[in-house]
Every structure is written in C-alpha cells, then in structure tokens.
Amino acid sequence: MSRLNNLVEKVRENLRDYAWLLFRVFVSAMFITHGYAKLLGENPQPFTGGGMTTVNIGELISIPMPFDINALFLAGSIELVGGALILIGLWTHLAALIAALDMVMAYLIAHLAWFPTLNNGELAAMYFFSFLIIFCMGPGEISLDAWLEARKSTDGEEESAGGEEESTDGGEESADGGEESAGGGEESAGGGEESAGGEEEKGNTP
C-alpha cells in the first residue's frame, strides 16, 4: 500500500503544474468565447444606447447605468480581456477577481435563484468558483506572472551582488589608504629621529 501511495504522490507532483495550467487555460478560453460573442459576434453589443442600460436584480433593485452605458458591453470586455489575461497568466489575481465579481453580477441579474440549477445559473456559478480559486491560488509556475517574478528576483540578486562587490572594493581601498597612512607615519617618525639626531650633533659641537 505504501508503494501505491508513493506512486500516486509522485504522479501528483509531476502533473501538478501542468494540471493547473490546463485548468487555468481551459476555464479562461471558454470565458473568452462569451466575450467574443458579445463584442465581435453576429450581434455585437454597443457601448452606449442599447443592450442593458438598466441593471435589474430580481424585482426589488433597479440600477440605471450612467451615460446609458451598456452593461453587456462591459461584461463582454471583462470576459474577453480578463479571460485573455488569465489565459496567459498576466496580472492573474486582479483579472480573476474582476471575472469572479462579473459572474456574481451575471448570476444575480440573469439567474437569481437559491440554487443554480433552478434557473440555469450553474455555468455562472462554476465560473465564479473557478475564478475564485484562481484568485486565491495564483496562476501557477507556468505563467507570465511567475516568469516576471523570477526575473525580478534574479535582477535583485544581481544588484545585491554588485553592491557587495562595490563594498568589498571600498574596503580594499580603505585598507590601502590605511597602509599609506601608516607608511606616512613611519616616514614622519623617521624624520623626527633624524631631527633629534641633528640636534644632538649640534649639542656635541664645541
């Protein structure tokens, strides 16, 4: 049994980064298709003056959009741009948070029910929890965010190493200056001895 557990653990370790990459890419790619349909499909949503200019949550809350902005256009922009950012793993935490909030609004506006399957809201709910998990866990090792972080860390180490080298060079120069100062002190002491010797000679002269 221990061998089986070790084998399962080894497989899990080897597949963890790739499985997370597949999850992130698959979820974001499906998300992008919804944004593409809203913005670039057969009936693209206008930015203002059409679509959903008033946000209605149930029968109790009605919020008019400022300047008659189309809420569906905003949702499509989040789905298209945010999905692309999550796909490549860039600014992943922020993009996933905005996407999750977008799915909360989609559920409240179009699928409001106490359980998702009662009003066809399971897709919005699944997207919400998927993006919530990505927001909490991050993009993973195979992403632009991870690459940028590694590059930033490498640059910081190089700068730190360069500072240590400059500090070492400064210490060596200080040591050289100390040696020169010591040599000057010895020369000064030698000059003092010569001066004392000359005075003694003068004293011995009749």
TAHU-V432978 format. One record per residue. N is the residue number from 1. OMEGA is omega in whole degrees, -180 to 180 (NA if undefined). Layout:
n: <N | N>
omega: <OMEGA | OMEGA>
This chain:
n: <1 | 2 | 3 | 4 | 5 | 6 | 7 | 8 | 9 | 10 | 11 | 12 | 13 | 14 | 15 | 16 | 17 | 18 | 19 | 20 | 21 | 22 | 23 | 24 | 25 | 26 | 27 | 28 | 29 | 30 | 31 | 32 | 33 | 34 | 35 | 36 | 37 | 38 | 39 | 40 | 41 | 42 | 43 | 44 | 45 | 46 | 47 | 48 | 49 | 50 | 51 | 52 | 53 | 54 | 55 | 56 | 57 | 58 | 59 | 60 | 61 | 62 | 63 | 64 | 65 | 66 | 67 | 68 | 69 | 70 | 71 | 72 | 73 | 74 | 75 | 76 | 77 | 78 | 79 | 80 | 81 | 82 | 83 | 84 | 85 | 86 | 87 | 88 | 89 | 90 | 91 | 92 | 93 | 94 | 95 | 96 | 97 | 98 | 99 | 100 | 101 | 102 | 103 | 104 | 105 | 106 | 107 | 108 | 109 | 110 | 111 | 112 | 113 | 114 | 115 | 116 | 117 | 118 | 119 | 120 | 121 | 122 | 123 | 124 | 125 | 126 | 127 | 128 | 129 | 130 | 131 | 132 | 133 | 134 | 135 | 136 | 137 | 138 | 139 | 140 | 141 | 142 | 143 | 144 | 145 | 146 | 147 | 148 | 149 | 150 | 151 | 152 | 153 | 154 | 155 | 156 | 157 | 158 | 159 | 160 | 161 | 162 | 163 | 164 | 165 | 166 | 167 | 168 | 169 | 170 | 171 | 172 | 173 | 174 | 175 | 176 | 177 | 178 | 179 | 180 | 181 | 182 | 183 | 184 | 185 | 186 | 187 | 188 | 189 | 190 | 191 | 192 | 193 | 194 | 195 | 196 | 197 | 198 | 199 | 200 | 201 | 202 | 203 | 204 | 205 | 206>
omega: <179 | 178 | 179 | 178 | 178 | 179 | 179 | 180 | 179 | 178 | 179 | 180 | -178 | -175 | -171 | -178 | -179 | 178 | 179 | 177 | 180 | 179 | -178 | -178 | -177 | -179 | -178 | 179 | 176 | 179 | -180 | -178 | 178 | 177 | 179 | -179 | -179 | -173 | -173 | -178 | -178 | 178 | -177 | -179 | 176 | 179 | 179 | 171 | 180 | 180 | -178 | 180 | 175 | -179 | 180 | 176 | -175 | 179 | -174 | -174 | 177 | -175 | 177 | 179 | 179 | 178 | -180 | 177 | -179 | -180 | 179 | 175 | 177 | 179 | 179 | 178 | 178 | -178 | -177 | -177 | 179 | 177 | 179 | 179 | 178 | -180 | -179 | 177 | 180 | -175 | -168 | -177 | -179 | -179 | 180 | 178 | 179 | 179 | 178 | 178 | 177 | 179 | 174 | 179 | 179 | 180 | -178 | -176 | -170 | -173 | -175 | 178 | -178 | 175 | -171 | -175 | 180 | -178 | 178 | -179 | -176 | -180 | 178 | 179 | 180 | 176 | -179 | -178 | 177 | -179 | 175 | 178 | 179 | 178 | -178 | -173 | -179 | -175 | -176 | -176 | -178 | -177 | 177 | 178 | 179 | 179 | 179 | 179 | 178 | 179 | 178 | 179 | 179 | 178 | 179 | 178 | 179 | 178 | 178 | 178 | 178 | 178 | 178 | 178 | 178 | 178 | 178 | 179 | 179 | 178 | 179 | 178 | 179 | 178 | 178 | 178 | 178 | 178 | 179 | 179 | 178 | 178 | 178 | 178 | 178 | 179 | 179 | 178 | 178 | 179 | 178 | 179 | 179 | 179 | 179 | 178 | 180 | 178 | 178 | 180 | 179 | 180 | -179 | -179 | 180 | NA>
